[in-house]
């Protein structure tokens, strides 16, 4: 499964030749460096470990420095493994750029959702409020009864919707279309929204769905008008 690591830069919109507006997310993905190749003989499986975004030597430990030195690059802040047959042709030190995708490809984008702190069951799970009339409880937003399936030993069933941390979890948005690939500026335009805040790390991967690509959209290109000089 081919892919690349990048950062979410924000959202914007583009237009097709027929005037259709498409909301897109900009993912900036500077070249990822191949740091290691996993093989069946040595590791029991085949994969390629890539690194994204340099970090200082001071902030890296000895194993990270050793892996980076073998690849002839600086230590990387983010690491990820891709299991893809095409990537097996790459060598340690090679770069993976945004042109691994093309306009019309369908991708899955994985990121970490925004953390929203502690939340009750209404905001976290969409629970209903309790009755507010006819002598009902004043705690209308409380979780309510935790009665179990016929038990009276105080045991709470697994999976019961409770208050707690909202957001800050790994989320994957599937089946998103790549609208544009800009190899010169190292960014992808992906239709729709992707998980996480601005500057958040995202992993763009080939979709696991059946349809891998569709017809590329023809975007409207606005050219700057020529300046008219007087005299």
ZAMI-334876 format. One record per residue (C-alpha): residue in three letters; y, z, x; residue number from 1. Coordinates in pm, whole numbers, plus 50000, padded with zeros to 5 digits. Layout:
<recs>
+------+-------+-------+-------+-------+
: pavo :     v :     w :     u : rotor :
+------+-------+-------+-------+-------+
:  ALA :     Y :     Z :     X :   NUM :
...
+------+-------+-------+-------+-------+
</recs>
This chain:
<recs>
+------+-------+-------+-------+-------+
: pavo :     v :     w :     u : rotor :
+------+-------+-------+-------+-------+
:  UNK : 50000 : 50000 : 50000 :     1 :
:  UNK : 50314 : 49878 : 50174 :     2 :
:  UNK : 50631 : 50084 : 50161 :     3 :
:  UNK : 50941 : 50214 : 50335 :     4 :
:  UNK : 51141 : 50536 : 50355 :     5 :
:  UNK : 51510 : 50544 : 50270 :     6 :
:  UNK : 51792 : 50740 : 50113 :     7 :
:  UNK : 51935 : 50706 : 49764 :     8 :
:  UNK : 52298 : 50599 : 49798 :     9 :
:  UNK : 52393 : 50597 : 49428 :    10 :
:  UNK : 52402 : 50359 : 49133 :    11 :
:  UNK : 52601 : 50047 : 49053 :    12 :
:  UNK : 52559 : 49732 : 48847 :    13 :
:  UNK : 52511 : 49361 : 48907 :    14 :
:  UNK : 52522 : 49055 : 48685 :    15 :
:  UNK : 52284 : 48762 : 48653 :    16 :
:  UNK : 52398 : 48402 : 48625 :    17 :
:  UNK : 52378 : 48419 : 48243 :    18 :
:  UNK : 52598 : 48731 : 48234 :    19 :
:  UNK : 52330 : 48994 : 48183 :    20 :
:  UNK : 52426 : 49334 : 48325 :    21 :
:  UNK : 52159 : 49512 : 48530 :    22 :
:  UNK : 52203 : 49879 : 48631 :    23 :
:  UNK : 52065 : 49928 : 48983 :    24 :
:  UNK : 52012 : 50205 : 49234 :    25 :
:  UNK : 52108 : 50139 : 49596 :    26 :
:  UNK : 51847 : 50258 : 49846 :    27 :
:  UNK : 51957 : 50243 : 50210 :    28 :
:  UNK : 51653 : 50205 : 50434 :    29 :
:  UNK : 51725 : 50164 : 50803 :    30 :
:  UNK : 51424 : 50039 : 51004 :    31 :
:  UNK : 51123 : 50271 : 50997 :    32 :
:  UNK : 50936 : 50301 : 51328 :    33 :
:  UNK : 50556 : 50301 : 51354 :    34 :
:  UNK : 50470 : 50626 : 51535 :    35 :
:  UNK : 50091 : 50635 : 51501 :    36 :
:  UNK : 49799 : 50426 : 51381 :    37 :
:  UNK : 49510 : 50613 : 51220 :    38 :
:  UNK : 49168 : 50448 : 51258 :    39 :
:  UNK : 48832 : 50502 : 51091 :    40 :
:  UNK : 48661 : 50568 : 51425 :    41 :
:  UNK : 48902 : 50841 : 51533 :    42 :
:  UNK : 49052 : 50982 : 51214 :    43 :
:  UNK : 48807 : 50880 : 50940 :    44 :
:  UNK : 49055 : 50655 : 50759 :    45 :
:  UNK : 49304 : 50378 : 50827 :    46 :
:  UNK : 49676 : 50436 : 50790 :    47 :
:  UNK : 50007 : 50391 : 50965 :    48 :
:  UNK : 50243 : 50685 : 51022 :    49 :
:  UNK : 50608 : 50585 : 51017 :    50 :
:  UNK : 50923 : 50778 : 51101 :    51 :
:  UNK : 51266 : 50750 : 50944 :    52 :
:  UNK : 51607 : 50872 : 51064 :    53 :
:  UNK : 51658 : 51003 : 51416 :    54 :
:  UNK : 51707 : 51369 : 51491 :    55 :
:  UNK : 51814 : 51545 : 51809 :    56 :
:  UNK : 51573 : 51632 : 52089 :    57 :
:  UNK : 51679 : 51994 : 52052 :    58 :
:  UNK : 51563 : 52000 : 51692 :    59 :
:  UNK : 51218 : 51854 : 51767 :    60 :
:  UNK : 50909 : 52041 : 51881 :    61 :
:  UNK : 50676 : 51926 : 52161 :    62 :
:  UNK : 50427 : 51734 : 51942 :    63 :
:  UNK : 50712 : 51545 : 51774 :    64 :
:  UNK : 50865 : 51459 : 52110 :    65 :
:  UNK : 50528 : 51341 : 52244 :    66 :
:  UNK : 50461 : 51114 : 51945 :    67 :
:  UNK : 50813 : 50968 : 51965 :    68 :
:  UNK : 50781 : 50910 : 52341 :    69 :
:  UNK : 50463 : 50706 : 52293 :    70 :
:  UNK : 50645 : 50490 : 52040 :    71 :
:  UNK : 50949 : 50455 : 52267 :    72 :
:  UNK : 51189 : 50600 : 52013 :    73 :
:  UNK : 51377 : 50919 : 51928 :    74 :
:  UNK : 51212 : 51200 : 51728 :    75 :
:  UNK : 51225 : 51133 : 51355 :    76 :
:  UNK : 51341 : 51358 : 51073 :    77 :
:  UNK : 51098 : 51227 : 50810 :    78 :
:  UNK : 50737 : 51113 : 50851 :    79 :
:  UNK : 50503 : 50942 : 50606 :    80 :
:  UNK : 50169 : 50761 : 50610 :    81 :
:  UNK : 50104 : 50428 : 50441 :    82 :
:  UNK : 49755 : 50294 : 50381 :    83 :
:  UNK : 49809 : 49919 : 50381 :    84 :
:  UNK : 49594 : 49643 : 50530 :    85 :
:  UNK : 49899 : 49440 : 50637 :    86 :
:  UNK : 50045 : 49738 : 50823 :    87 :
:  UNK : 49730 : 49759 : 51035 :    88 :
:  UNK : 49856 : 49450 : 51219 :    89 :
:  UNK : 50156 : 49648 : 51342 :    90 :
:  UNK : 50162 : 49822 : 51677 :    91 :
:  UNK : 50306 : 50160 : 51774 :    92 :
:  UNK : 50679 : 50115 : 51823 :    93 :
:  UNK : 50714 : 49827 : 51576 :    94 :
:  UNK : 50974 : 49847 : 51300 :    95 :
:  UNK : 50933 : 49817 : 50923 :    96 :
:  UNK : 51246 : 49679 : 50758 :    97 :
:  UNK : 51356 : 49622 : 50400 :    98 :
:  UNK : 51225 : 49265 : 50414 :    99 :
:  UNK : 50878 : 49411 : 50360 :   100 :
:  UNK : 50984 : 49365 : 49996 :   101 :
:  UNK : 51145 : 49069 : 49822 :   102 :
:  UNK : 51340 : 49023 : 49500 :   103 :
:  UNK : 51103 : 49039 : 49204 :   104 :
:  UNK : 50856 : 49285 : 49357 :   105 :
:  UNK : 50754 : 49580 : 49139 :   106 :
:  UNK : 50766 : 49918 : 49314 :   107 :
:  UNK : 50707 : 50288 : 49258 :   108 :
:  UNK : 50981 : 50516 : 49392 :   109 :
:  UNK : 50902 : 50877 : 49482 :   110 :
:  UNK : 51163 : 51145 : 49539 :   111 :
:  UNK : 51251 : 51509 : 49476 :   112 :
:  UNK : 51430 : 51575 : 49149 :   113 :
:  UNK : 51755 : 51771 : 49135 :   114 :
:  UNK : 51705 : 52147 : 49138 :   115 :
:  UNK : 51864 : 52312 : 48832 :   116 :
:  UNK : 51774 : 52674 : 48894 :   117 :
:  UNK : 51615 : 52915 : 48648 :   118 :
:  UNK : 51585 : 52785 : 48291 :   119 :
:  UNK : 51436 : 52906 : 47964 :   120 :
:  UNK : 51169 : 52734 : 47759 :   121 :
:  UNK : 51420 : 52546 : 47543 :   122 :
:  UNK : 51583 : 52364 : 47834 :   123 :
:  UNK : 51269 : 52347 : 48049 :   124 :
:  UNK : 51012 : 52242 : 47790 :   125 :
:  UNK : 51210 : 52146 : 47479 :   126 :
:  UNK : 51088 : 52443 : 47274 :   127 :
:  UNK : 51235 : 52519 : 46929 :   128 :
:  UNK : 51468 : 52805 : 46850 :   129 :
:  UNK : 51337 : 53093 : 46642 :   130 :
:  UNK : 51455 : 53156 : 46282 :   131 :
:  UNK : 51805 : 53304 : 46258 :   132 :
:  UNK : 51796 : 53410 : 45889 :   133 :
:  UNK : 51597 : 53636 : 45654 :   134 :
:  UNK : 51570 : 53921 : 45900 :   135 :
:  UNK : 51464 : 53707 : 46193 :   136 :
:  UNK : 51490 : 53829 : 46551 :   137 :
:  UNK : 51824 : 53814 : 46725 :   138 :
:  UNK : 51653 : 53677 : 47037 :   139 :
:  UNK : 51643 : 53325 : 46896 :   140 :
:  UNK : 51608 : 53160 : 47237 :   141 :
:  UNK : 51333 : 53393 : 47357 :   142 :
:  UNK : 50992 : 53250 : 47441 :   143 :
:  UNK : 50837 : 53404 : 47129 :   144 :
:  UNK : 50475 : 53497 : 47077 :   145 :
:  UNK : 50228 : 53468 : 47364 :   146 :
:  UNK : 49925 : 53517 : 47140 :   147 :
:  UNK : 49611 : 53371 : 47297 :   148 :
:  UNK : 49304 : 53207 : 47148 :   149 :
:  UNK : 49157 : 53510 : 46969 :   150 :
:  UNK : 49179 : 53741 : 47270 :   151 :
:  UNK : 49344 : 54081 : 47267 :   152 :
:  UNK : 49312 : 54167 : 47634 :   153 :
:  UNK : 49663 : 54054 : 47728 :   154 :
:  UNK : 49541 : 53745 : 47915 :   155 :
:  UNK : 49784 : 53452 : 47921 :   156 :
:  UNK : 49629 : 53106 : 47910 :   157 :
:  UNK : 49690 : 52873 : 48202 :   158 :
:  UNK : 49954 : 52611 : 48128 :   159 :
:  UNK : 50147 : 52825 : 47881 :   160 :
:  UNK : 50509 : 52710 : 47876 :   161 :
:  UNK : 50719 : 52982 : 48035 :   162 :
:  UNK : 51073 : 53016 : 48174 :   163 :
:  UNK : 51114 : 52938 : 48543 :   164 :
:  UNK : 51234 : 52692 : 48805 :   165 :
:  UNK : 51361 : 52366 : 48657 :   166 :
:  UNK : 51364 : 52054 : 48874 :   167 :
:  UNK : 51321 : 52044 : 49252 :   168 :
:  UNK : 50977 : 51884 : 49223 :   169 :
:  UNK : 50820 : 51560 : 49337 :   170 :
:  UNK : 50876 : 51283 : 49081 :   171 :
:  UNK : 50761 : 50920 : 49087 :   172 :
:  UNK : 50931 : 50652 : 48877 :   173 :
:  UNK : 50685 : 50368 : 48836 :   174 :
:  UNK : 50709 : 49995 : 48777 :   175 :
:  UNK : 51069 : 49939 : 48888 :   176 :
:  UNK : 51189 : 49591 : 48982 :   177 :
:  UNK : 51349 : 49503 : 49314 :   178 :
:  UNK : 51661 : 49305 : 49224 :   179 :
:  UNK : 51795 : 49230 : 49572 :   180 :
:  UNK : 51697 : 49280 : 49937 :   181 :
:  UNK : 51979 : 49281 : 50193 :   182 :
:  UNK : 51828 : 49263 : 50543 :   183 :
:  UNK : 52169 : 49249 : 50712 :   184 :
:  UNK : 52288 : 49582 : 50569 :   185 :
:  UNK : 51943 : 49743 : 50528 :   186 :
:  UNK : 51948 : 49819 : 50157 :   187 :
:  UNK : 51750 : 49751 : 49840 :   188 :
:  UNK : 51884 : 49717 : 49487 :   189 :
:  UNK : 51625 : 49860 : 49247 :   190 :
:  UNK : 51659 : 49823 : 48870 :   191 :
:  UNK : 51711 : 50151 : 48686 :   192 :
:  UNK : 51729 : 50504 : 48821 :   193 :
:  UNK : 51522 : 50672 : 49090 :   194 :
:  UNK : 51456 : 51045 : 49135 :   195 :
:  UNK : 51682 : 51276 : 49332 :   196 :
:  UNK : 52048 : 51325 : 49417 :   197 :
:  UNK : 52264 : 51104 : 49636 :   198 :
:  UNK : 52152 : 51106 : 49998 :   199 :
:  UNK : 51810 : 51229 : 49884 :   200 :
:  UNK : 51500 : 51097 : 50059 :   201 :
:  UNK : 51298 : 50841 : 49861 :   202 :
:  UNK : 50975 : 50657 : 49933 :   203 :
:  UNK : 50959 : 50302 : 49799 :   204 :
:  UNK : 50601 : 50179 : 49761 :   205 :
:  UNK : 50424 : 49882 : 49612 :   206 :
:  UNK : 50345 : 49968 : 49251 :   207 :
:  UNK : 49997 : 50080 : 49151 :   208 :
:  UNK : 50032 : 49891 : 48822 :   209 :
:  UNK : 49855 : 49561 : 48759 :   210 :
:  UNK : 50165 : 49337 : 48776 :   211 :
:  UNK : 50290 : 49337 : 49135 :   212 :
:  UNK : 50585 : 49098 : 49103 :   213 :
:  UNK : 50791 : 48902 : 48853 :   214 :
:  UNK : 51034 : 48612 : 48874 :   215 :
:  UNK : 51338 : 48704 : 49085 :   216 :
:  UNK : 51671 : 48734 : 48902 :   217 :
:  UNK : 51949 : 48491 : 48996 :   218 :
:  UNK : 52251 : 48710 : 49060 :   219 :
:  UNK : 52612 : 48612 : 49004 :   220 :
:  UNK : 52794 : 48576 : 49335 :   221 :
:  UNK : 53170 : 48633 : 49323 :   222 :
:  UNK : 53351 : 48464 : 49609 :   223 :
:  UNK : 53695 : 48576 : 49721 :   224 :
:  UNK : 53969 : 48332 : 49632 :   225 :
:  UNK : 54139 : 48163 : 49924 :   226 :
:  UNK : 54473 : 48311 : 50018 :   227 :
:  UNK : 54774 : 48088 : 49954 :   228 :
:  UNK : 55037 : 48112 : 50223 :   229 :
:  UNK : 55394 : 48034 : 50131 :   230 :
:  UNK : 55605 : 47804 : 50342 :   231 :
+------+-------+-------+-------+-------+
</recs>
